[in-house]
Amino acid sequence: CGLVNATRSIFFTRNGQHLGVAFSDVPPQLYPTVGLHSPNEAVALNFGEAPFAFDARGHVAALRRESEQQAALHHAPAGLVAGLVRSYLLHHAFADTLEALERDSRAADMDVDAA
C-alpha cells in the first residue's frame, strides 16, 4: 500500500499494479498494521530490503505532473505572484535576491512607462 501525503489518501498495489485509492482524507498520524483473519495465514512484507514491484517514483512523478497541469489551468494575477515571491524571499532571508528582484521590477516599470 502507499500513502499520498498531498491528498491524504491510501492506495493499494498488487504485483506492481496500482489498484486504486482505497481511503481518502486519512488522519495525519498513521501506524503500519497488518491484520490476519485465520490461523496459519501468512503475509510477506517488503519494507525496502528488496526492490519494489510497483514503480513508486513513477507514480510520484505522475502525481506531480497532474498537479502541475491542474495548477496551470488557473491564472494568478501578477501582483499576487509577486507578493508570494517577495514573502518567500523575505521569510528565507534571501535579501540579495529580493533586492535584485525589486531593482529589476523597478527598471521594467520604467521601461513600460517610457513606452
N, C-alpha and C positions, 0 to 999 in steps of 0.2 A: 504494500500500500504506500501511498505518498500523500504528503500534506503540501498544499499550495498556500503559503502564508498570505499572499496578496489577496486571495479570495476567501481565506479561512475555509477551504474545502478539502475533503479527503477523497482520494480515488484509489482504485484497486487495479492491479495488473496480474496477468497470469501468462506464464511462458513468454514474457516480453511484450504482451499485447495490453494496451490500455483498455480497461473495461468500463470506463466512465466514472463520473462523480457519484460517490456513494453518500456523502454527507456534506451539507453546506452550513455556513455560519457556526462552525465549531468553536468552542471556547479556546482562549489563547494558551492555557496550560494543559497539555496532554501528556499522558504517560503510555508508552507502548505496553500492550496487553494482548495475550493470546488466550483464548478460551477453547477448551475441548469439551466434547459432549459425552463421549462414552469411554469406558476402559479400553486400554490398548490402542487408542488413537495416537497418531504421531504427526508431527509437523516439522518441516525443515525451514529454518530461518537463515537469512543471509544479511548480516549487518555490515557487509562490505569486505569481508575476508575473501570472497570470490567475486569475480565480475558479475554485474547485474545483467540479466537478460533484457530488462527494459532500458531504453535509452533516455535516462533522466536528463542528461544535458540537452539532448534534442528537444525534449518536452519543455524544459525551461526556456530554450531559445524560441520555440513556437509560441509559448505564452507571452514572451516579451514582444515578439513581432505583432501578435494580436493586440496587445495593449498599446503599442506604438501606433498601429493602424487606427485604433479607436480614438486615440488622442489627436491624431492628425485630422479627424473629421470635425473637430471643434476648433473654432478660431478664437484665439485670445487677443484682446486688444493690446497694442504695442505698449501702452502705458502700464498695463498690468504686468506684462512680461518684464519690462524694465524695472519695475518696483520689486518683483520677485528676485531678479538677478542682483539688484542692489542690496536687498535684505540678506541674501545668501552671502554675498561678499563681505558685508559688514559683520555678520554673525561669525564667519570663519576667519575674520581678521585678515582678509586679503586687501589691505589698504592700498598697496601699489596698483593692483589690478583695478580696484574701484576708481582710483584717481585717473588712471589711463582711460577707462571706460567713459567717465564723465567728461574728460577732456575731449575725447573723440566725439562724444554726443554733442557737446557744445559746438565743435567745429562743423559737424554735419548740419546742425541747426542754422549756423551762419551761412553755409553753402545754400541751403534751401531758401533762406531769407534774401540772399543776394540774387537768386534766380528769378 
